[in-house]
Amino acid sequence: MRAHTFVLMPLLVLSLMLSACAHYRVVVPEPTPATDYETVTMHAYFRGAIEDTRPTDNCLANAIDEVRVHQTLPQFLATLVTLGIWMPLRVEWRCAKPPQQEGEGF
């Protein structure tokens, strides 16, 4: 093996280890969170043809304040190795405060 291979291989492995996550965040323009984050690992199958859905039972008026989606390196590798047949993701959300009714909050 050449000398540069001994340098490039550890750099390649290190770069794969450091590129561990993908993060996505959706938040309303003026957040008013009512709860702490709830976290769950969700699964999609066959490139999203079959999805895992979770109700947000604790959110009053079905109001979501923020959603964050994370994919770790092991989750990405599971997606890659199974060619998208199994796609795990970590999803976090916070509920919003219910909207004020007219006459409230003077």
Chimera marker file (.cmm) of the C-alpha trace (Angstrom):
<marker_set name="trace">
<marker id="1" x="0.000" y="0.000" z="0.000" r="1" g="1" b="0" radius="0.5"/>
<marker id="2" x="1.117" y="3.502" z="-0.659" r="1" g="1" b="0" radius="0.5"/>
<marker id="3" x="1.903" y="5.964" z="2.106" r="1" g="1" b="0" radius="0.5"/>
<marker id="4" x="-0.973" y="8.301" z="1.196" r="1" g="1" b="0" radius="0.5"/>
<marker id="5" x="-3.443" y="5.456" z="1.744" r="1" g="1" b="0" radius="0.5"/>
<marker id="6" x="-2.432" y="5.353" z="5.417" r="1" g="1" b="0" radius="0.5"/>
<marker id="7" x="-3.291" y="9.055" z="5.662" r="1" g="1" b="0" radius="0.5"/>
<marker id="8" x="-6.477" y="9.038" z="3.569" r="1" g="1" b="0" radius="0.5"/>
<marker id="9" x="-8.190" y="6.055" z="5.193" r="1" g="1" b="0" radius="0.5"/>
<marker id="10" x="-8.193" y="7.484" z="8.743" r="1" g="1" b="0" radius="0.5"/>
<marker id="11" x="-9.354" y="10.848" z="7.355" r="1" g="1" b="0" radius="0.5"/>
<marker id="12" x="-12.204" y="9.137" z="5.516" r="1" g="1" b="0" radius="0.5"/>
<marker id="13" x="-13.273" y="7.216" z="8.623" r="1" g="1" b="0" radius="0.5"/>
<marker id="14" x="-13.027" y="10.367" z="10.756" r="1" g="1" b="0" radius="0.5"/>
<marker id="15" x="-15.115" y="12.380" z="8.293" r="1" g="1" b="0" radius="0.5"/>
<marker id="16" x="-17.824" y="9.700" z="8.310" r="1" g="1" b="0" radius="0.5"/>
<marker id="17" x="-17.872" y="9.703" z="12.098" r="1" g="1" b="0" radius="0.5"/>
<marker id="18" x="-18.100" y="13.502" z="12.328" r="1" g="1" b="0" radius="0.5"/>
<marker id="19" x="-20.864" y="13.806" z="9.746" r="1" g="1" b="0" radius="0.5"/>
<marker id="20" x="-23.192" y="12.008" z="12.104" r="1" g="1" b="0" radius="0.5"/>
<marker id="21" x="-26.464" y="13.844" z="11.786" r="1" g="1" b="0" radius="0.5"/>
<marker id="22" x="-28.937" y="15.670" z="9.624" r="1" g="1" b="0" radius="0.5"/>
<marker id="23" x="-31.257" y="18.141" z="11.337" r="1" g="1" b="0" radius="0.5"/>
<marker id="24" x="-34.447" y="19.801" z="10.144" r="1" g="1" b="0" radius="0.5"/>
<marker id="25" x="-36.537" y="22.323" z="12.074" r="1" g="1" b="0" radius="0.5"/>
<marker id="26" x="-39.956" y="23.811" z="11.414" r="1" g="1" b="0" radius="0.5"/>
<marker id="27" x="-41.124" y="26.579" z="13.734" r="1" g="1" b="0" radius="0.5"/>
<marker id="28" x="-43.940" y="29.116" z="13.629" r="1" g="1" b="0" radius="0.5"/>
<marker id="29" x="-42.998" y="32.827" z="13.209" r="1" g="1" b="0" radius="0.5"/>
<marker id="30" x="-43.805" y="33.775" z="16.826" r="1" g="1" b="0" radius="0.5"/>
<marker id="31" x="-43.413" y="30.636" z="18.959" r="1" g="1" b="0" radius="0.5"/>
<marker id="32" x="-45.443" y="30.291" z="22.145" r="1" g="1" b="0" radius="0.5"/>
<marker id="33" x="-44.561" y="26.839" z="23.470" r="1" g="1" b="0" radius="0.5"/>
<marker id="34" x="-46.882" y="25.305" z="26.023" r="1" g="1" b="0" radius="0.5"/>
<marker id="35" x="-44.989" y="22.044" z="26.586" r="1" g="1" b="0" radius="0.5"/>
<marker id="36" x="-41.477" y="20.663" z="26.636" r="1" g="1" b="0" radius="0.5"/>
<marker id="37" x="-40.232" y="18.658" z="23.691" r="1" g="1" b="0" radius="0.5"/>
<marker id="38" x="-41.628" y="15.195" z="23.216" r="1" g="1" b="0" radius="0.5"/>
<marker id="39" x="-39.270" y="12.817" z="21.449" r="1" g="1" b="0" radius="0.5"/>
<marker id="40" x="-40.035" y="9.651" z="19.534" r="1" g="1" b="0" radius="0.5"/>
<marker id="41" x="-38.218" y="7.519" z="16.970" r="1" g="1" b="0" radius="0.5"/>
<marker id="42" x="-40.422" y="7.109" z="13.918" r="1" g="1" b="0" radius="0.5"/>
<marker id="43" x="-40.051" y="4.689" z="11.033" r="1" g="1" b="0" radius="0.5"/>
<marker id="44" x="-40.954" y="4.852" z="7.369" r="1" g="1" b="0" radius="0.5"/>
<marker id="45" x="-40.829" y="1.857" z="5.078" r="1" g="1" b="0" radius="0.5"/>
<marker id="46" x="-40.301" y="1.485" z="1.332" r="1" g="1" b="0" radius="0.5"/>
<marker id="47" x="-39.077" y="5.075" z="0.825" r="1" g="1" b="0" radius="0.5"/>
<marker id="48" x="-42.022" y="6.575" z="2.669" r="1" g="1" b="0" radius="0.5"/>
<marker id="49" x="-44.784" y="4.486" z="1.083" r="1" g="1" b="0" radius="0.5"/>
<marker id="50" x="-45.693" y="3.247" z="4.563" r="1" g="1" b="0" radius="0.5"/>
<marker id="51" x="-45.345" y="5.873" z="7.280" r="1" g="1" b="0" radius="0.5"/>
<marker id="52" x="-45.354" y="5.771" z="11.044" r="1" g="1" b="0" radius="0.5"/>
<marker id="53" x="-47.798" y="8.323" z="12.452" r="1" g="1" b="0" radius="0.5"/>
<marker id="54" x="-48.085" y="9.467" z="16.040" r="1" g="1" b="0" radius="0.5"/>
<marker id="55" x="-50.945" y="11.485" z="17.481" r="1" g="1" b="0" radius="0.5"/>
<marker id="56" x="-50.069" y="14.494" z="19.598" r="1" g="1" b="0" radius="0.5"/>
<marker id="57" x="-52.693" y="13.790" z="22.256" r="1" g="1" b="0" radius="0.5"/>
<marker id="58" x="-51.385" y="16.351" z="24.702" r="1" g="1" b="0" radius="0.5"/>
<marker id="59" x="-51.600" y="19.302" z="22.251" r="1" g="1" b="0" radius="0.5"/>
<marker id="60" x="-54.712" y="21.327" z="22.935" r="1" g="1" b="0" radius="0.5"/>
<marker id="61" x="-56.545" y="22.395" z="19.759" r="1" g="1" b="0" radius="0.5"/>
<marker id="62" x="-54.015" y="20.298" z="17.774" r="1" g="1" b="0" radius="0.5"/>
<marker id="63" x="-51.641" y="23.266" z="17.852" r="1" g="1" b="0" radius="0.5"/>
<marker id="64" x="-47.995" y="22.440" z="17.141" r="1" g="1" b="0" radius="0.5"/>
<marker id="65" x="-45.400" y="25.100" z="17.953" r="1" g="1" b="0" radius="0.5"/>
<marker id="66" x="-42.225" y="23.494" z="16.627" r="1" g="1" b="0" radius="0.5"/>
<marker id="67" x="-41.087" y="20.250" z="14.998" r="1" g="1" b="0" radius="0.5"/>
<marker id="68" x="-37.497" y="19.030" z="14.836" r="1" g="1" b="0" radius="0.5"/>
<marker id="69" x="-36.342" y="15.999" z="12.846" r="1" g="1" b="0" radius="0.5"/>
<marker id="70" x="-32.933" y="14.391" z="13.357" r="1" g="1" b="0" radius="0.5"/>
<marker id="71" x="-31.209" y="11.553" z="11.568" r="1" g="1" b="0" radius="0.5"/>
<marker id="72" x="-28.111" y="10.122" z="13.203" r="1" g="1" b="0" radius="0.5"/>
<marker id="73" x="-25.319" y="8.325" z="11.400" r="1" g="1" b="0" radius="0.5"/>
<marker id="74" x="-26.564" y="4.854" z="12.469" r="1" g="1" b="0" radius="0.5"/>
<marker id="75" x="-30.077" y="5.769" z="11.268" r="1" g="1" b="0" radius="0.5"/>
<marker id="76" x="-28.652" y="6.998" z="7.963" r="1" g="1" b="0" radius="0.5"/>
<marker id="77" x="-26.621" y="3.812" z="7.567" r="1" g="1" b="0" radius="0.5"/>
<marker id="78" x="-29.744" y="1.720" z="8.249" r="1" g="1" b="0" radius="0.5"/>
<marker id="79" x="-31.527" y="3.636" z="5.489" r="1" g="1" b="0" radius="0.5"/>
<marker id="80" x="-28.555" y="3.228" z="3.156" r="1" g="1" b="0" radius="0.5"/>
<marker id="81" x="-27.980" y="-0.486" z="3.801" r="1" g="1" b="0" radius="0.5"/>
<marker id="82" x="-31.667" y="-1.330" z="3.352" r="1" g="1" b="0" radius="0.5"/>
<marker id="83" x="-31.868" y="0.870" z="0.217" r="1" g="1" b="0" radius="0.5"/>
<marker id="84" x="-34.650" y="2.919" z="1.775" r="1" g="1" b="0" radius="0.5"/>
<marker id="85" x="-36.778" y="-0.044" z="2.820" r="1" g="1" b="0" radius="0.5"/>
<marker id="86" x="-36.426" y="1.058" z="6.485" r="1" g="1" b="0" radius="0.5"/>
<marker id="87" x="-35.908" y="4.735" z="7.343" r="1" g="1" b="0" radius="0.5"/>
<marker id="88" x="-35.733" y="5.569" z="11.068" r="1" g="1" b="0" radius="0.5"/>
<marker id="89" x="-35.769" y="9.217" z="12.237" r="1" g="1" b="0" radius="0.5"/>
<marker id="90" x="-35.957" y="10.958" z="15.591" r="1" g="1" b="0" radius="0.5"/>
<marker id="91" x="-38.804" y="13.484" z="15.736" r="1" g="1" b="0" radius="0.5"/>
<marker id="92" x="-39.334" y="16.074" z="18.480" r="1" g="1" b="0" radius="0.5"/>
<marker id="93" x="-42.226" y="18.494" z="18.835" r="1" g="1" b="0" radius="0.5"/>
<marker id="94" x="-43.621" y="21.103" z="21.211" r="1" g="1" b="0" radius="0.5"/>
<marker id="95" x="-47.254" y="22.038" z="21.530" r="1" g="1" b="0" radius="0.5"/>
<marker id="96" x="-48.352" y="25.652" z="21.198" r="1" g="1" b="0" radius="0.5"/>
<marker id="97" x="-50.461" y="27.529" z="23.661" r="1" g="1" b="0" radius="0.5"/>
<marker id="98" x="-54.103" y="27.514" z="22.630" r="1" g="1" b="0" radius="0.5"/>
<marker id="99" x="-55.199" y="30.686" z="20.870" r="1" g="1" b="0" radius="0.5"/>
<marker id="100" x="-56.827" y="33.298" z="23.073" r="1" g="1" b="0" radius="0.5"/>
<marker id="101" x="-60.566" y="33.684" z="22.726" r="1" g="1" b="0" radius="0.5"/>
<marker id="102" x="-62.042" y="37.138" z="22.198" r="1" g="1" b="0" radius="0.5"/>
<marker id="103" x="-62.319" y="38.992" z="25.481" r="1" g="1" b="0" radius="0.5"/>
<marker id="104" x="-59.414" y="37.082" z="27.093" r="1" g="1" b="0" radius="0.5"/>
<marker id="105" x="-55.957" y="38.341" z="27.928" r="1" g="1" b="0" radius="0.5"/>
<marker id="106" x="-56.437" y="42.055" z="28.502" r="1" g="1" b="0" radius="0.5"/>
<link id1="1" id2="2" r="1" g="1" b="0" radius="0.2"/>
<link id1="2" id2="3" r="1" g="1" b="0" radius="0.2"/>
<link id1="3" id2="4" r="1" g="1" b="0" radius="0.2"/>
<link id1="4" id2="5" r="1" g="1" b="0" radius="0.2"/>
<link id1="5" id2="6" r="1" g="1" b="0" radius="0.2"/>
<link id1="6" id2="7" r="1" g="1" b="0" radius="0.2"/>
<link id1="7" id2="8" r="1" g="1" b="0" radius="0.2"/>
<link id1="8" id2="9" r="1" g="1" b="0" radius="0.2"/>
<link id1="9" id2="10" r="1" g="1" b="0" radius="0.2"/>
<link id1="10" id2="11" r="1" g="1" b="0" radius="0.2"/>
<link id1="11" id2="12" r="1" g="1" b="0" radius="0.2"/>
<link id1="12" id2="13" r="1" g="1" b="0" radius="0.2"/>
<link id1="13" id2="14" r="1" g="1" b="0" radius="0.2"/>
<link id1="14" id2="15" r="1" g="1" b="0" radius="0.2"/>
<link id1="15" id2="16" r="1" g="1" b="0" radius="0.2"/>
<link id1="16" id2="17" r="1" g="1" b="0" radius="0.2"/>
<link id1="17" id2="18" r="1" g="1" b="0" radius="0.2"/>
<link id1="18" id2="19" r="1" g="1" b="0" radius="0.2"/>
<link id1="19" id2="20" r="1" g="1" b="0" radius="0.2"/>
<link id1="20" id2="21" r="1" g="1" b="0" radius="0.2"/>
<link id1="21" id2="22" r="1" g="1" b="0" radius="0.2"/>
<link id1="22" id2="23" r="1" g="1" b="0" radius="0.2"/>
<link id1="23" id2="24" r="1" g="1" b="0" radius="0.2"/>
<link id1="24" id2="25" r="1" g="1" b="0" radius="0.2"/>
<link id1="25" id2="26" r="1" g="1" b="0" radius="0.2"/>
<link id1="26" id2="27" r="1" g="1" b="0" radius="0.2"/>
<link id1="27" id2="28" r="1" g="1" b="0" radius="0.2"/>
<link id1="28" id2="29" r="1" g="1" b="0" radius="0.2"/>
<link id1="29" id2="30" r="1" g="1" b="0" radius="0.2"/>
<link id1="30" id2="31" r="1" g="1" b="0" radius="0.2"/>
<link id1="31" id2="32" r="1" g="1" b="0" radius="0.2"/>
<link id1="32" id2="33" r="1" g="1" b="0" radius="0.2"/>
<link id1="33" id2="34" r="1" g="1" b="0" radius="0.2"/>
<link id1="34" id2="35" r="1" g="1" b="0" radius="0.2"/>
<link id1="35" id2="36" r="1" g="1" b="0" radius="0.2"/>
<link id1="36" id2="37" r="1" g="1" b="0" radius="0.2"/>
<link id1="37" id2="38" r="1" g="1" b="0" radius="0.2"/>
<link id1="38" id2="39" r="1" g="1" b="0" radius="0.2"/>
<link id1="39" id2="40" r="1" g="1" b="0" radius="0.2"/>
<link id1="40" id2="41" r="1" g="1" b="0" radius="0.2"/>
<link id1="41" id2="42" r="1" g="1" b="0" radius="0.2"/>
<link id1="42" id2="43" r="1" g="1" b="0" radius="0.2"/>
<link id1="43" id2="44" r="1" g="1" b="0" radius="0.2"/>
<link id1="44" id2="45" r="1" g="1" b="0" radius="0.2"/>
<link id1="45" id2="46" r="1" g="1" b="0" radius="0.2"/>
<link id1="46" id2="47" r="1" g="1" b="0" radius="0.2"/>
<link id1="47" id2="48" r="1" g="1" b="0" radius="0.2"/>
<link id1="48" id2="49" r="1" g="1" b="0" radius="0.2"/>
<link id1="49" id2="50" r="1" g="1" b="0" radius="0.2"/>
<link id1="50" id2="51" r="1" g="1" b="0" radius="0.2"/>
<link id1="51" id2="52" r="1" g="1" b="0" radius="0.2"/>
<link id1="52" id2="53" r="1" g="1" b="0" radius="0.2"/>
<link id1="53" id2="54" r="1" g="1" b="0" radius="0.2"/>
<link id1="54" id2="55" r="1" g="1" b="0" radius="0.2"/>
<link id1="55" id2="56" r="1" g="1" b="0" radius="0.2"/>
<link id1="56" id2="57" r="1" g="1" b="0" radius="0.2"/>
<link id1="57" id2="58" r="1" g="1" b="0" radius="0.2"/>
<link id1="58" id2="59" r="1" g="1" b="0" radius="0.2"/>
<link id1="59" id2="60" r="1" g="1" b="0" radius="0.2"/>
<link id1="60" id2="61" r="1" g="1" b="0" radius="0.2"/>
<link id1="61" id2="62" r="1" g="1" b="0" radius="0.2"/>
<link id1="62" id2="63" r="1" g="1" b="0" radius="0.2"/>
<link id1="63" id2="64" r="1" g="1" b="0" radius="0.2"/>
<link id1="64" id2="65" r="1" g="1" b="0" radius="0.2"/>
<link id1="65" id2="66" r="1" g="1" b="0" radius="0.2"/>
<link id1="66" id2="67" r="1" g="1" b="0" radius="0.2"/>
<link id1="67" id2="68" r="1" g="1" b="0" radius="0.2"/>
<link id1="68" id2="69" r="1" g="1" b="0" radius="0.2"/>
<link id1="69" id2="70" r="1" g="1" b="0" radius="0.2"/>
<link id1="70" id2="71" r="1" g="1" b="0" radius="0.2"/>
<link id1="71" id2="72" r="1" g="1" b="0" radius="0.2"/>
<link id1="72" id2="73" r="1" g="1" b="0" radius="0.2"/>
<link id1="73" id2="74" r="1" g="1" b="0" radius="0.2"/>
<link id1="74" id2="75" r="1" g="1" b="0" radius="0.2"/>
<link id1="75" id2="76" r="1" g="1" b="0" radius="0.2"/>
<link id1="76" id2="77" r="1" g="1" b="0" radius="0.2"/>
<link id1="77" id2="78" r="1" g="1" b="0" radius="0.2"/>
<link id1="78" id2="79" r="1" g="1" b="0" radius="0.2"/>
<link id1="79" id2="80" r="1" g="1" b="0" radius="0.2"/>
<link id1="80" id2="81" r="1" g="1" b="0" radius="0.2"/>
<link id1="81" id2="82" r="1" g="1" b="0" radius="0.2"/>
<link id1="82" id2="83" r="1" g="1" b="0" radius="0.2"/>
<link id1="83" id2="84" r="1" g="1" b="0" radius="0.2"/>
<link id1="84" id2="85" r="1" g="1" b="0" radius="0.2"/>
<link id1="85" id2="86" r="1" g="1" b="0" radius="0.2"/>
<link id1="86" id2="87" r="1" g="1" b="0" radius="0.2"/>
<link id1="87" id2="88" r="1" g="1" b="0" radius="0.2"/>
<link id1="88" id2="89" r="1" g="1" b="0" radius="0.2"/>
<link id1="89" id2="90" r="1" g="1" b="0" radius="0.2"/>
<link id1="90" id2="91" r="1" g="1" b="0" radius="0.2"/>
<link id1="91" id2="92" r="1" g="1" b="0" radius="0.2"/>
<link id1="92" id2="93" r="1" g="1" b="0" radius="0.2"/>
<link id1="93" id2="94" r="1" g="1" b="0" radius="0.2"/>
<link id1="94" id2="95" r="1" g="1" b="0" radius="0.2"/>
<link id1="95" id2="96" r="1" g="1" b="0" radius="0.2"/>
<link id1="96" id2="97" r="1" g="1" b="0" radius="0.2"/>
<link id1="97" id2="98" r="1" g="1" b="0" radius="0.2"/>
<link id1="98" id2="99" r="1" g="1" b="0" radius="0.2"/>
<link id1="99" id2="100" r="1" g="1" b="0" radius="0.2"/>
<link id1="100" id2="101" r="1" g="1" b="0" radius="0.2"/>
<link id1="101" id2="102" r="1" g="1" b="0" radius="0.2"/>
<link id1="102" id2="103" r="1" g="1" b="0" radius="0.2"/>
<link id1="103" id2="104" r="1" g="1" b="0" radius="0.2"/>
<link id1="104" id2="105" r="1" g="1" b="0" radius="0.2"/>
<link id1="105" id2="106" r="1" g="1" b="0" radius="0.2"/>
</marker_set>
